[in-house]
Amino acid sequence: MNFLRTCRHLFLTLGCAVPALAFAAASAPRPNIIVLLCDDLGYGDLSCFAHPEIRTPHLDQLAREGTRFTNCYSASPVCSPSRAGLMTGRTPNRLGIRDWIPPQSGIFLRPAEITVAQLLKKVGYHTFHAGKWHLNSRTDGYEPTPGDAGFDHWLYTQNNAAPSHLNPRNFIRNGQPAGPLTGPSSHLVVAEATRWLDTTQRAADAPFFLNLWFHETHEPVAATEEFLALYPDEKNPDRRHYLGAASQMDAAVGQLLRYLDDHGLRDNTFIYFSSDNGPETLKRYKGAERSYGSPGPLRGMKLHVTEAGYRVPGIIRWPGHVAAGATNAEPICNLDLLPTACALAGIAPPRDRALDGANLLPLFAVNRSYVRTRFIGSTISPSANRGLSPSATARGNSSPTPRSRTSNSTTSPPTSAKNKTSPRNTPSASAP
């Protein structure tokens, strides 16, 4: 517990010495912002992150045209807390969301939290969400929706696409069931986004925020024949589906990148690509027969508090501002999205609450002087719910020169399956 007290002390005492560096050039239009978030994609699951087989040509292109971050972290090693951290810039423990949110559990992101979408919408951004949400437990209107979190238009599922990534039937569009849809989930997400961009009434200089949270490569994994055909030598049909699903998601990214190019949006669009946590463990629960994700050289998997639970692929592209074809070892975290988006929009982040993310824009300055003073760390509570101490991991401060990877907590990584008997992780009244 001394470690946890130290973590809390650092969270409460470390200030943010990073200069704001807001996108303040009055003559320059505010950039569009796109978040591309995968589900359970491992650190080693892209060819540009050294997977020996998976073909991801479009994400490889994104990495060549932007910067690849080799020390990119999620806010948690499991889905709902990680997504809550991304949306709010606050470590999930402050939010009372400490584990995945089961359906009908009564758990959701508190309406009092301020999201990146709400902040951007207030200053004229058009806001859109499509894909997995997993920040509520019901989709019938009795709990907050992506619309309540600041999105003008939303197409979402509470958790996974069902019955699989192909031809899902459980999407909700702006509060109403979307009905049966045809195609891979990631392609449907991108198609909804581009259709919205084509049809929404926006001023010529009005920026947009796209929040695209793909279901791939979470179970139930399923790839179309087009992408299975990329791996004819893979004899294990379940693993072949996993490889194909990663390429399927990559093709959806390619469709989005082509749309940006065709509509002259490429140069003024900031893109952040990552994953919500590390890769799922094969057969950890019934139905995880296709979870062949790779942690690469890292130790652990999803839910583990060693590196592979939190450390995920990270790519940022912003032509003319972010170095092309670069690799950066500076630790970053999805908690950084909110303060970075505020800087891009030229606004101040909320000052009435503790924020745990850092503005990343100084990383991209020509004469950068960036020292991270925001501590990267979190806990996960399934073990605590079983009467044990919570597991914790941390990444300390860093300087512009790459640091060696820190060791993690000696606590054994939790490996409990997601199931309906998981205790409710209701928001804590004491969370700041």
PEFENGI-V554151 format. One record per residue. SS is DSSP state (alpha for helix, beta for strand, coil for the rest). OMEGA is omega in whole degrees, -180 to 180 (none if undefined). NEAR is the number of other C-alpha atoms within 10 Angstrom. Layout:
BEGIN
ss;omega;near
SS;OMEGA;NEAR
SS;OMEGA;NEAR
END
This chain:
BEGIN
ss;omega;near
coil;177;10
alpha;180;7
alpha;-179;12
alpha;178;18
alpha;177;10
alpha;178;11
alpha;-179;21
alpha;180;14
alpha;-180;11
alpha;178;17
alpha;-172;19
alpha;-173;13
alpha;-178;10
coil;176;13
coil;178;14
coil;180;17
coil;-180;12
coil;178;18
coil;-175;14
coil;179;21
coil;178;15
coil;180;19
coil;-164;19
coil;-179;14
coil;-172;9
coil;-176;8
coil;-176;6
coil;177;9
coil;177;14
coil;-176;21
coil;166;24
beta;-179;23
beta;179;22
beta;173;19
beta;175;19
beta;-176;16
beta;175;24
beta;-178;26
coil;179;23
coil;176;30
coil;-176;29
coil;179;32
coil;-177;33
coil;-172;23
coil;176;30
coil;178;25
alpha;177;15
alpha;171;21
alpha;166;20
coil;172;13
coil;-174;17
coil;-175;11
coil;-173;13
coil;180;21
coil;179;23
coil;-174;23
alpha;-176;17
alpha;174;21
alpha;172;22
alpha;177;19
alpha;179;14
alpha;179;24
alpha;178;23
alpha;-178;18
alpha;179;19
coil;-178;25
beta;178;21
beta;-179;26
beta;-175;22
beta;174;19
beta;179;23
beta;-174;22
beta;169;32
coil;-179;31
coil;-177;32
coil;176;36
coil;178;31
coil;-161;25
alpha;-171;26
alpha;178;27
alpha;180;31
alpha;-179;29
alpha;177;28
alpha;178;30
alpha;179;29
alpha;-175;26
alpha;-172;23
alpha;-174;27
coil;-177;28
coil;180;27
coil;-172;28
alpha;179;26
alpha;175;22
alpha;-172;18
alpha;-178;24
coil;177;22
coil;-169;28
coil;-178;26
coil;178;26
coil;-178;22
coil;178;27
coil;176;24
coil;175;15
coil;-177;12
coil;-178;16
coil;-179;15
coil;179;22
coil;177;23
coil;-176;26
coil;178;17
coil;-180;12
coil;177;8
coil;178;14
coil;-177;20
coil;177;24
alpha;180;23
alpha;179;27
alpha;-180;20
alpha;-179;21
alpha;180;25
alpha;-179;18
alpha;-178;10
coil;169;14
coil;176;15
coil;168;24
beta;-168;23
beta;-173;22
beta;172;24
beta;172;26
beta;177;28
beta;179;29
beta;177;26
coil;175;25
coil;173;25
coil;169;28
coil;-179;25
coil;-179;23
coil;179;22
coil;-175;20
coil;177;12
coil;-180;9
coil;176;10
coil;-178;18
coil;-179;18
coil;172;26
coil;176;22
coil;177;18
coil;179;13
coil;173;22
coil;-177;22
coil;178;25
coil;-177;18
beta;180;21
beta;174;27
beta;-169;25
beta;168;28
beta;179;24
coil;178;21
coil;-173;23
coil;171;24
coil;-177;27
coil;9;16
coil;176;13
coil;177;20
coil;-179;27
beta;174;21
coil;-177;17
coil;-178;21
coil;-171;18
coil;177;21
coil;175;27
beta;179;20
beta;178;16
coil;175;16
coil;-178;17
beta;177;12
beta;-180;16
coil;-179;15
coil;180;12
coil;178;11
coil;-176;14
coil;177;12
coil;177;14
beta;-177;23
alpha;-178;30
alpha;179;29
alpha;176;23
alpha;179;21
alpha;-180;24
alpha;179;24
alpha;178;16
alpha;-179;21
alpha;-178;21
alpha;176;15
alpha;178;10
alpha;178;14
alpha;-180;16
alpha;-170;11
alpha;-179;8
coil;180;11
coil;-180;10
coil;171;14
coil;-175;8
coil;-178;6
coil;-178;10
coil;-179;15
coil;178;22
beta;175;21
beta;176;23
beta;179;24
beta;-173;23
beta;-176;27
beta;-177;25
coil;174;29
coil;178;29
coil;9;32
coil;177;33
coil;170;24
coil;-4;21
coil;-176;20
coil;177;27
coil;178;28
coil;177;26
coil;180;15
alpha;179;10
alpha;-177;11
alpha;171;22
alpha;-178;20
alpha;178;13
alpha;-174;16
alpha;-176;17
coil;-177;9
coil;179;8
coil;-175;15
coil;179;9
coil;-175;9
alpha;179;11
alpha;178;17
alpha;178;18
alpha;177;23
alpha;179;25
alpha;179;28
alpha;-180;30
alpha;-179;26
alpha;177;26
alpha;178;24
alpha;178;27
alpha;176;27
alpha;179;25
alpha;179;21
alpha;177;20
alpha;175;21
alpha;178;24
alpha;178;20
alpha;179;15
alpha;180;18
alpha;178;18
alpha;178;15
alpha;179;16
alpha;178;16
alpha;-176;11
alpha;-177;10
coil;176;9
coil;-176;11
coil;-173;14
coil;-169;19
coil;-178;15
coil;179;19
beta;177;20
beta;-179;21
beta;175;21
beta;178;20
beta;177;23
beta;179;26
beta;-177;30
coil;179;31
coil;-179;34
coil;-174;35
coil;178;33
coil;176;29
coil;-179;21
coil;176;15
coil;176;13
coil;177;14
coil;179;14
coil;-177;10
coil;-180;12
coil;-177;17
coil;-179;17
coil;-177;24
coil;-178;25
coil;179;23
coil;-176;25
coil;172;22
coil;-176;25
coil;-178;18
coil;-171;11
coil;-179;16
coil;175;12
coil;-179;21
coil;173;29
coil;-178;29
coil;179;28
coil;179;27
coil;166;28
coil;-169;26
alpha;-173;27
alpha;176;26
alpha;-174;30
alpha;-172;34
beta;-168;31
beta;176;32
beta;177;28
beta;178;25
beta;174;24
beta;175;22
beta;172;25
coil;-172;23
coil;179;16
coil;-179;11
coil;179;15
coil;-176;19
coil;179;20
coil;176;18
coil;-177;15
beta;172;14
beta;-175;16
beta;-179;19
coil;178;16
coil;177;19
coil;172;22
beta;-175;26
beta;179;28
coil;171;30
coil;-177;29
alpha;-175;25
alpha;-176;23
alpha;179;29
alpha;178;26
alpha;178;25
alpha;177;27
alpha;178;21
alpha;178;21
alpha;-179;23
alpha;179;23
coil;-180;19
coil;178;18
coil;174;13
coil;179;20
coil;-179;16
coil;-176;7
coil;-178;6
coil;178;11
coil;172;14
coil;-176;24
coil;177;28
coil;-180;28
coil;174;27
coil;-176;26
coil;-173;23
alpha;177;22
alpha;177;19
alpha;-172;18
alpha;180;16
coil;-179;14
coil;178;10
coil;-172;8
coil;172;11
coil;-171;14
coil;172;20
coil;-178;18
beta;177;24
coil;175;20
coil;-178;27
coil;176;24
beta;-180;25
beta;-179;23
beta;172;25
beta;175;22
beta;-164;25
coil;-180;21
alpha;180;24
alpha;178;16
alpha;179;11
alpha;177;14
coil;177;11
coil;178;9
coil;178;10
coil;177;15
coil;175;17
beta;-177;24
beta;173;23
beta;-177;26
beta;170;21
beta;-175;20
coil;180;16
coil;-179;14
beta;177;19
coil;180;13
coil;175;15
coil;-175;11
coil;175;12
coil;173;14
coil;-178;8
coil;180;11
coil;175;12
coil;-178;11
coil;178;13
coil;178;14
coil;178;11
coil;179;14
coil;-178;11
coil;179;18
coil;-178;17
coil;-179;15
coil;-179;12
coil;170;15
coil;178;15
coil;-173;11
coil;178;12
coil;178;8
coil;-179;17
coil;179;14
coil;177;17
coil;-176;20
coil;-179;16
coil;-180;17
coil;179;12
coil;-178;9
coil;-179;8
coil;-177;10
coil;none;11
END
